């Protein structure tokens, strides 16, 4: 049951594609999950939001009822731009429900077993929860549709990916997402990369970007997983 909660949170997070945000700047990458400090570096050329952009990001995070969002990275050159952003960014998520610390191999084995269930073939029935959370946070109806589903695993990640269409009075657009679920410092993290689905092999590229970001993060106490 606890692992099902983690899978539900992971799939819900993947569906919560960002609404447009603005004005971004660089800042250090430091956050904690249930008291475990995690440090590292953002992908090259990406920074975290500040000021009004951080407020917009906080609003987006509030719309994800299943997960906390300790980090977001976007293109650094947008730090001084007033233009809206809807593609090319990363989100780091972790379930709001606290889980016991575990090793990465244990987590992957449990997730592979859970994701093999027919329930998750097309991502599971979590779209309504994502829509409700975002609609409440943004104060306008948000409709989501898409095909987020398991995309295999290796010894570092379980992968989720696909395309989502976001439709609201604020904006309507499709977006590609690739996610890596893993353990860092004993804690469960889901790292998502988002970009324009019109780009070549976009979902596969997002999966690789999410995986690469794992190598840039570690527990402050030196534990790799």
Protein Blocks (a to p, Z undefined) as FASTA:
>chain_A
ZZmmmmmmmmmmmmmccdddediddddddddeehiaceddddehiacdehjllmmmmmmm
mmmmkbccfbccddfklmmpcbdcfehiadddddfbdcddddfklmmmmmmmmmmpmklm
nnpaallmmmmmmmmmnopacddddjdddebjafkbccdddddddddfkbgcdddddddd
ddeehiacdddddddfkbghklmmmmmmmmmmmmmgccfklpaZZ
